[in-house]
Amino acid sequence: MSHVEARSPLAFSATADAYATTMAPALEPVAAEVVRRAVLRPGEAVLDAGTGTGNAARLAVGDGRRVVGVDAAPGMLDIARRSSSDVELVRADFGRLPFDGATFDVVVSVHALLFAADRVAALREWRRVVSSGGRLSLSVPGPAAVTPQAVFGHVYERYGVGGRSDDFPDAATMADWAARAGWGDVETDSDPAAVIELAGPEAFRTWLRIGRTRSRWSRERLEAFAMDLMDACPRAPGGAFRIPFGALYLHARKDA
Ligand SMILES: C[S@@+](CC[C@H](N)C(=O)[O-])C[C@H]1O[C@@H](n2cnc3c(N)ncnc32)[C@H](O)[C@@H]1O
């Protein structure tokens, strides 16, 4: 499954078109909430870490703010570039940012932190680039009970597909990561209702392509996998697939 397998930004890159038509629209409301919680002020400098196709970065633009989106996947940045003319887009690893300390007032990040091999180290790097009193507003999928793992876990198991055991941390774990990275005033919240809604089987198969670059599976096995996932997937009254994803929000501050 896309989310479970898309470990590498290069996998995102190769399937950025599939991401742009399925995940990106589904995450727009989450990005809006992350930006709302950041309480941006006029003239601030904002970094969107793991900007992907630019969801949060675009929403941060305005009131004279400088907005920079960083992503390691060139294919995602290509799509972001088409729709984010007022955003500076930079290809970089968000764990080793090409910026001096205290370059930004705010870091926002939408459903990207969990792709860091070392989440605490990434949060420490994001703290480095904000000034004293700077803020962090991010989201990750969760809580675990409302993620794809919860509805598809038995299918993943049957096909030998798995994620990391800490793919879907609870709010307390995430708060602990932030505190260990040096962030203060850490607050968390969750929205278990966030979903990825896909209109039909074609959109579902498109979503499934995300992060799947060189599958060794036969066409038949892939199709059986897709059918089993669709069978297990909750549906909206009109028939659309509603994949639970959830959103855990974290807000924190770098002590002045
Ligand atoms: C689930 S997507 C979220 C994208 C975007 N924030 C959104 O709201 O749609 C995760 C993004 O993180 C990026 N990413 C993963 N690991 C990264 C890293 N180490 N450095 C920079 N970007 C990374 C991926 O390329 C991908 O675009």
The ligand as an ORCA input file, in Angstrom:
! r2SCAN-3c Opt
* xyz 0 1
  C       2.659     12.401      2.670
  S       3.615     13.550      1.791
  C       2.982     15.091      2.416
  C       3.152     16.197      1.416
  C       2.481     17.516      1.752
  N       2.943     18.037      3.017
  C       0.977     17.459      1.681
  O       0.312     18.040      2.552
  O       0.407     16.886      0.734
  C       5.229     13.499      2.522
  C       6.231     14.352      1.787
  O       7.445     14.360      2.540
  C       8.529     14.299      1.623
  N       9.705     13.763      2.326
  C       9.854     12.552      2.876
  N      11.061     12.443      3.461
  C      11.687     13.631      3.262
  C      12.949     14.156      3.649
  N      13.825     13.423      4.362
  N      13.263     15.414      3.301
  C      12.387     16.175      2.575
  N      11.167     15.727      2.182
  C      10.824     14.482      2.531
  C       8.046     13.405      0.504
  O       8.813     13.577     -0.680
  C       6.588     13.870      0.389
  O       6.465     14.921     -0.538
*
